Amino acid sequence: MWTTTFVLTLLFFLIQLGTGFSILTIASTKFIEVCRLTKAQFVVLGFTVGASTTGILLGLLSLFVDDIWLQFAAMLAVSGFGLAWSWPNWRPSTGETRDAAAWCLLALPIALLTWWWSFGAFSSFPYGDIGADVHWMKTAQEYADSGVINPYAAQSYVDLRSALAGSLAGTLGLDLLRFSWTYRFFSILFFLLASYAFVQGIYSTSPRKWIAFFFAATGNAVVLMTNGSLAVVSSVVFLGVLMSNSKRNANDLSMRSVLLLAVTAGATLLLAFAFNNNTLVLALLIAGLLGVRILSNTGKYAGLLFLGCVWPATLLLAHRGSFLFVPTVLASWLLYLAIVRMISAWPSVSIAALRFLSVTLPLIIAGIVVCVAGMRFGYIPPMSGNDTFSSITGLILGRRIEGGEELFLGSGPQVATIEVGRAMGPLFTICITLGVAWWSMTRPVFRGPSGAIGLQSKGFVTLVWSWIAGCGLMLAVLSGFPFLYRISTIIMSLFTITAVETFCQLLVDFSPSRYRRVLVAATVTLLATVLVVVVYAFAWRTDLPFARYQAFLRPTEIAGIVLLAILALSTLARSRRVYIYGLVGVVGLGVAVDRIGLSGIVRSYSYGALPDRTAVVSHYNAEDLEVARWLRDNLRKGIILSDPYTMGIVQAVTGAPAAYLFSNLDTVNDAVAKRTKSMVRTMLQPTEGRQRLEDTCSLIAPLVGAINSETFFQMGRADALGGMMRSVRTVTAPLPETGQPSSPGAWVGPELTGEEAKSTIQNILGNGEDAWHLVAIITPRTIAWTHLAANQRLSYFPPTESIEPAIIDALRAGPFPVLFANRQAAVVRIPCSR
């Protein structure tokens, strides 16, 4: 079974890659030469295009073709054409085969290690952390069962997993729970390929690219491919492509070309923002590719159009966060060009300005981190810039930052500091700061007698650019602007280049004596080991909230430290190559151990303290799976109502619709949550049966009357084409009339009388064979949820106690038929439509 899942996961990635190649064939293949794309960069671009395009194309096919097998066959044909037609553009040549083999030797074990510390160590099939996967799994299962993709399921983008995974589940029997395991490993492999594509843009021919790739791979913090992570990683590759297209000689820089590219990218962002729809953005991408084909004969502007329009449109198609990623990448690239100009004007005060920024920016960042720590522990009064930020979000997004909303949850310096720290890690941060300080004191810029910039100065350009750009972006992130921390991957990529340059210029670019080699190797190894021990030794204390998470990873950490010592011994070899490889291995493995230790600590931030006798990080247990599988086998037309945690696993397994939407498992609109909690409490009240039913129906009728568009579509009463052309930005909708679908918003109507409630529910659910049923799932977690205040959250982990027998008896004796019950759950039907 696992072999089948592994093969189907590989097929999943190949289909999306081939679909992307098919779209790229619209443009002439000459654009690869014009833009100096390496084959790895071409593959990353093809997959980024195909990941979202596959979902859109399957959605369009499902409008006109009812048979899911025909839809799948059509996508296979499109993908096969793209893979075959683009074969000359992505197959490795004889010289590249060796590089591909070297990449595999490095990437496969690193990917396996990353998969283990990020997911495998905390999971035990079929239990694992699928909290963030609930929505796409629900959509995929619904598509597998119905043959139609729900166009209202995606809030702001076409999820890159739901359509194709649903197609594979409906045709070849892909198990979505198993797929969520293998998909993570392939995701990490793709991110490592993207890291290699990025460093190829920085070091096209230099041996430094393998050191840079190893550092980027061991320090990789992106472990699950979602639309957002795909967009930001492809943005990093986009930066590498821009860098490889930059003239290293400042005198050859064409400011006209630079300005034209920036203006084209800005125009693409504005057009995509105005289109406000993913299908229209795909049309913009195709138009850009057609423009590249038309201009490819001249070759004068084809490259600029491709880099300024096609690649940004591709990123915007993947995720709306690219409205942030694309400007960040362009700003970083323009900074590089500016620094090249500064250094070319030697002697100049600009060099002193660059050195001043190199020192000042990290000091300011350190000051902000100290202030955030002071606010976190109560030594400094908390400060909020939400009023200032609201004027910006109100202008751009049309929304202010309000308490409890998604924007509020992603804003603030404390959130930004935690997220950036999670992406970088303390060991990497300390080492790179010490390395830059060491380099600044020992490696002045060199200017030859003829006035030419020496090799050290060219390294100076790359090092200072990456350091200043990374620090500048980090300073912007630590301001706390909502969700700006999502560019942490770009920051980490820049700092990786800084680490490579400091490492190479200090330890590789010269031939030290044997005594100096031993001294350097011992110092680096001791520093890495001491930092790992000092930073993570306190995690062995059992009284800390993350201590039990660390227990999952402790054997891996110890093995990493032992391997670190073994690699340190290799640096004593006489061979200079073995010495360099050993030193690179020590640094890279130290960063990997840093990642492993940090993984256990940040889980307490994400999930809270691990309960006693809990061996798996999961929000569901065997009883939840039993309920979900029973519902899948016995009730295909049921609208689920429960707490969001229970609804999450039930929807993921069954594909069933819910009476209300939720963002994360603990993020529900306050008004909807309040009414739902009141309804569940009413069902459990010890009142007369008929009165209890009427009270429950009067509470649930306005909720059903304002039913969300996703559920309404699944019930067969919404326009699919209208759903595909809907806005991807949240807009304020008018109050819906009773019985009409609404946006997934918050309005809940007033109380209704018994007859009005019954009439409303009958109009929505229908009658006869086509009728849908309201089904409530009552668990100890559901009951606990009903007693929470608006600002309180349930534990992420499932309860261990059984549901009280008195509750089951009261339900059986009441007006709500008990359809199924086990140790922790009761599934009851709410007969308001009868």
C-alpha positions, 0 to 999 in steps of 0.5 A, spaced: 500 500 500 505 504 501 509 503 495 502 504 491 502 511 495 509 513 493 508 511 486 502 515 485 505 521 489 511 521 484 505 521 478 502 527 482 508 531 481 510 529 474 503 531 472 503 538 475 510 538 472 508 536 465 502 541 465 507 547 467 511 545 461 505 545 456 503 552 458 510 554 457 511 551 450 506 557 448 512 561 448 518 560 444 524 555 447 528 561 445 527 564 452 531 559 456 537 562 452 535 569 453 534 569 460 540 564 461 535 559 465 539 553 468 535 546 467 533 546 475 531 553 474 526 551 468 524 545 472 522 549 478 518 554 473 515 549 470 512 546 476 510 552 479 506 554 473 503 547 473 501 546 480 496 551 480 494 551 473 492 543 474 487 545 479 484 551 474 484 546 468 481 540 472 475 545 475 474 547 468 473 540 465 469 538 471 464 543 468 463 540 462 465 533 463 462 529 468 466 522 468 472 523 472 476 518 468 475 522 462 478 528 466 484 525 469 485 522 462 485 529 459 490 531 464 495 525 463 495 527 455 496 534 457 502 533 462 505 527 457 505 532 451 509 537 456 514 532 458 515 530 451 515 536 448 520 540 453 525 534 454 530 537 450 530 543 455 530 539 461 534 533 460 541 533 463 546 533 458 553 528 459 556 534 463 550 535 467 549 528 469 555 528 474 552 534 477 545 531 478 548 525 481 552 529 486 545 533 488 542 526 489 547 524 494 546 530 498 539 531 497 536 524 499 539 523 506 538 531 507 531 530 505 529 524 509 532 527 515 528 533 514 522 529 513 524 526 520 525 532 524 519 536 521 514 530 521 516 523 522 518 523 529 512 526 531 507 521 527 504 514 527 500 512 521 494 514 521 495 519 526 499 525 525 499 533 524 494 534 518 491 540 522 493 545 516 491 539 511 484 539 513 481 543 507 484 541 501 483 534 503 476 535 504 475 538 497 479 532 494 475 527 497 469 531 495 471 531 488 473 524 488 466 522 490 462 527 486 467 528 480 466 536 480 471 541 484 468 545 489 470 552 486 468 555 493 473 551 497 479 555 496 479 562 499 484 566 495 487 561 491 487 554 487 490 549 492 495 545 489 493 539 492 486 538 492 484 537 485 489 532 482 490 528 489 482 528 488 483 526 481 488 520 483 483 518 489 477 518 485 480 514 479 486 510 482 484 509 489 489 514 492 489 514 500 489 521 502 491 520 509 497 516 506 498 521 501 499 526 506 505 523 509 509 521 502 507 528 499 511 531 505 518 528 503 517 529 495 515 537 498 522 537 501 526 534 495 523 540 491 525 545 496 532 542 495 532 542 488 529 550 488 535 551 493 540 548 488 536 552 482 537 559 487 545 558 488 546 556 481 544 563 479 549 566 484 554 562 483 553 559 476 560 556 475 564 557 481 565 551 486 562 555 491 555 553 489 555 546 492 557 549 499 552 554 498 547 548 496 549 544 502 548 550 507 541 551 504 539 544 504 541 543 511 538 549 514 532 549 510 526 550 514 520 550 509 518 542 509 511 542 506 509 545 500 503 549 500 501 555 495 504 560 500 511 556 501 511 554 493 510 561 491 516 564 496 521 558 494 519 560 487 520 567 488 527 565 491 529 562 485 526 568 481 532 572 485 537 567 483 535 568 475 535 576 476 542 575 479 544 571 473 542 576 468 545 581 472 552 584 468 557 583 473 561 589 470 557 595 473 559 599 466 555 594 462 549 595 466 543 598 462 539 602 467 534 602 461 533 595 461 533 595 469 527 600 469 523 597 464 523 590 467 521 593 474 516 597 471 513 591 467 513 587 474 509 593 477 504 593 471 503 585 472 502 586 480 497 592 478 493 588 473 493 581 477 490 586 483 485 589 478 483 582 475 482 579 482 481 572 480 485 566 479 482 564 472 484 571 469 491 571 472 492 565 468 489 568 462 494 574 464 500 569 464 498 566 457 498 573 454 505 574 457 507 567 454 504 569 447 508 576 448 515 572 449 513 568 443 512 574 438 518 578 441 523 572 441 524 573 434 528 580 435 530 577 442 531 585 444 525 585 449 523 578 450 527 576 456 525 583 460 518 581 458 519 574 461 522 576 467 518 582 468 511 579 467 511 571 466 515 569 472 511 574 477 504 572 474 506 565 475 508 567 482 501 571 483 497 565 480 500 560 486 499 565 492 496 572 493 502 573 498 506 574 492 504 581 492 509 581 497 514 576 495 515 579 488 517 587 490 521 584 496 525 580 490 526 586 486 528 590 491 533 585 493 536 585 486 536 593 485 540 593 492 545 589 488 545 593 482 546 599 487 552 596 491 555 594 484 555 601 482 557 604 489 563 600 489 565 601 481 566 609 483 572 608 487 574 611 492 567 613 494 564 615 501 559 609 499 564 604 501 564 607 508 556 607 508 556 600 506 560 598 512 556 603 517 550 599 515 553 592 515 554 594 523 548 598 524 543 594 522 544 588 526 545 592 532 538 595 531 535 588 530 538 586 536 535 592 540 528 590 537 529 583 539 531 585 546 525 589 547 520 584 544 523 579 549 522 584 555 515 585 553 514 578 552 516 577 559 513 583 562 519 588 563 517 593 558 509 595 557 507 592 550 506 596 544 502 595 538 502 599 531 496 596 529 493 603 528 498 605 524 498 599 520 491 599 519 491 605 515 496 601 510 491 595 510 485 599 509 488 603 503 491 596 500 486 591 502 480 595 504 480 592 511 482 595 518 486 590 523 481 588 528 482 583 534 480 576 533 481 577 525 486 573 521 490 580 520 490 581 527 493 574 529 499 575 524 501 582 526 505 584 532 513 584 533 512 578 538 509 574 532 514 576 527 520 575 532 518 568 533 516 566 526 523 569 524 527 565 529 523 559 527 526 560 520 533 561 522 535 558 528 539 561 534 545 557 532 545 559 525 544 566 527 550 567 532 555 563 527 553 568 521 554 574 526 560 572 528 563 570 521 561 577 519 564 580 524 571 576 523 571 577 516 570 585 517 576 585 522 580 581 517 578 582 510 579 589 508 577 591 500 582 590 496 584 595 490 589 593 485 595 598 483 591 599 476 585 601 479 581 594 478 577 591 483 580 584 486 577 577 487 576 579 494 572 585 492 568 581 488 566 577 494 565 583 498 560 585 493 556 579 494 557 578 501 555 585 503 549 585 498 547 579 502 548 581 509 545 588 508 539 586 504 538 580 509 538 585 515 534 590 512 528 585 510 529 582 517 528 589 520 522 591 516 519 584 518 520 585 526 516 592 525 510 587 526 506 589 519 501 583 518 504 577 515 510 580 513 514 575 516 512 570 510 518 573 507 523 569 512 525 564 507 528 570 502 531 572 508 534 566 510 536 565 503 540 571 503 544 570 509 545 563 506 549 566 501 553 571 506 555 564 510 558 561 504 562 568 502 564 568 509 566 561 510 570 561 503 573 567 504 576 566 511 577 558 511 577 556 503 580 561 499 587 560 501 592 555 503 593 555 511 599 551 514 597 544 517 597 547 524 592 553 522 588 548 519 588 544 526 586 550 530 581 552 525 577 545 525 578 545 532 575 552 533 569 551 528 567 544 531 568 546 538 564 552 537 558 548 533 558 543 539 558 548 545 553 552 541 548 546 540 549 544 547 548 551 551 542 553 546 539 546 547 541 543 554 536 547 558 531 543 554 532 536 558 529 539 564 522 536 564 518 541 567 519 546 561 513 546 556 517 543 550 521 538 554 516 532 552 517 534 544 524 534 545 524 527 547 522 525 540 528 528 537 533 527 542 536 520 539 537 524 533 540 530 536 545 525 540 547 522 533 548 528 530 553 531 535 557 524 534 557 525 527 559 532 528 565 529 532 567 524 527 567 529 521 571 534 525 576 528 525 576 528 518 579 535 518 585 533 520 587 529 514 593 531 509 588 532 503 586 539 502 580 537 499 578 532 505 579 538 510 575 543 506 569 537 505 570 536 513 569 543 515 563 544 510 560 538 513 561 540 520 558 547 519 552 544 515 551 538 520 551 543 526 546 547 522 542 541 521 542 539 529 540 546 530 534 545 526 532 539 530 533 542 536 529 548 534 523 543 531 522 540 538 521 547 542 517 551 537 512 545 537 510 548 544 508 555 541 504 551 535 500 546 539 501 548 547 504 543 552 504 535 550 499 532 555 501 526 559 502 519 555 501 522 548 506 519 543 503 523 537 502 530 535 495 529 532 488 533 533 484 526 532 484 519 535 481 512 533 474 514 536 474 520 531 477 516 525 471 511 527 466 516 527 469 519 520 469 512 517 462 510 519 459 517 516 463 516 510 460 509 509 453 510 511 451 518 510 453 521 504 448 527 504 449 529 511 451 537 513 456 536 519 455 540 525 460 540 531 466 543 534 471 545 529 477 540 531 472 534 530 469 537 524 476 537 521 478 530 521 470 528 519 471 533 513 478 530 511 476 523 511 468 524 508 469 530 504 462 532 507 460 539 508 459 543 514 454 548 516 460 553 518 467 555 515 473 555 519 480 558 518 484 554 522 482 549 527 481 554 532 479 560 528 472 561 528 467 567 527 465 569 533 458 570 532 457 563 528 461 560 534 457 563 539 450 561 536 453 554 534 455 553 542 448 555 544 445 550 539 449 544 542 448 546 549 440 547 548 440 539 545 443 537 551 439 541 556 434 536 560 428 539 558 421 536 554 423 533 548 419 537 543 421 544 546 428 542 546 427 541 538 424 547 537 429 551 541 434 547 537 431 549 530 430 556 532 437 557 533 440 553 527 435 556 522 439 562 521 445 559 521 443 554 515 439 560 512 446 564 512 449 557 509 456 558 506 457 558 499 462 552 499 456 548 502 451 550 498 455 548 492 456 541 494 448 541 495 447 542 488 444 549 488 450 554 486 453 556 479 460 553 478 462 558 473 460 563 477 464 560 483 471 560 478 470 567 477 469 569 484 473 575 487 479 572 491 479 578 496 475 578 502 469 583 500 464 585 505 457 582 503 450 585 504 446 581 509 443 575 505 436 573 505 433 567 508 435 561 504 440 564 499 447 562 499 452 567 502 459 569 502 463 565 508 462 571 512 459 572 519 452 574 519 447 570 523 440 572 522 435 573 528 431 568 532 425 565 529 419 562 531 418 554 531 414 554 524 419 559 521 425 555 523 422 549 520 420 552 513 427 555 513 431 549 514 426 545 509 427 550 504 435 549 504 435 542 505 430 540 501 425 534 501 424 527 499 430 523 496 434 529 495 433 532 502 440 533 506 440 532 513 443 536 519 448 531 523 451 533 530 457 530 532 457 530 540 464 529 543 467 531 550 471 536 546 465 539 543 462 539 550 468 543 552 468 547 546 461 550 548 463 553 555 469 556 552 469 564 552 471 567 545 478 568 547 479 561 549 482 555 545 481 548 546 487 543 547 490 541 540 490 534 542 484 530 543 481 528 549 482 521 553 476 521 557 469 518 555 463 521 553 458 521 559 453 515 559 448 520 562 449 524 555 448 518 551 442 516 555 439 523 554 440 524 547 437 517 546 431 519 550 430 526 546 428 528 539 434 527 536 435 520 533 442 517 535 445 514 529 452 512 531 456 512 538 462 509 540 466 511 547 467 518 545 462 520 540 455 520 539 452 522 532 445 525 532 440 527 527 437 534 528 430 533 525 428 540 524 426 539 516 421 533 518 
